[in-house]
């Protein structure tokens, strides 16, 4: 593949996915790390990409929060692998809360056919999937946050204050040791924090693309979770997470 073809391929991929890791680009383009670095440097100079730790982002990504549909397309195979591992953890006869993110929706879809479960959620995509299912589904009321198809706000919080969960699966928009677990908006953080208060077993689920990201609102720290399911996070970071008493589960995309 010639240089201009590679540059065009990179911009085409970013137009579809908005954010790509270096490993994803190398796998897709089949080029050496040195060649990829040169290509990305050239694209960065022309303003066609924004380089971040471990990957690149489309410039439009910073114009506002990506939509749920955009996020659902990113790192899909990683989300599916995480969802398989997470769903296998849930024992029989449980009340389970499923968060509104795209990774959590994948988990929820794998639990819908279990008639021994009651699933609580504020995720519109998961609710839309709940047709001809075995599980009992309880939908939180609230205000629709269109960009990520979630029910939030004071009504949703009022509902949560009357509930308790055996297991809760929560996602994050950004994850770092310094900034903790972050999300983009106060109403999202409020829902997550209330769920964490009311859950016996809290599971954080996020793929490695979120590592090093820091969004506007912190909703928690690693030590507030019993389990962390992820993909190929930096080993030094995982060591620090384990020191805080969190069980870390690493999955690979081939597991799906």
Secondary structure, 3 states (H helix, E strand, C coil): CCHHHHHHHHHHHHHHHCEEEHHHHHHHHCCCHHHHHHHHHHHHHCCCCEEECCEEECHHHHHCCCCHHHHHHCCHHHHHHHHHHHHHHCCCCCEEEECCCHHHHHHHHHHCCCCCCEEEECEHHHHHHCCCCCCEEEECCCEEEHHHCEEECHHHHHHHCCCCEEEEEECCCEEECCCEEEECCHHHHHHHHHHHHCEEEEEEECCHHHECCCCCEEEECHHHCCEEEECCCCHHHHHHHHHCCCEEEECCHHHC
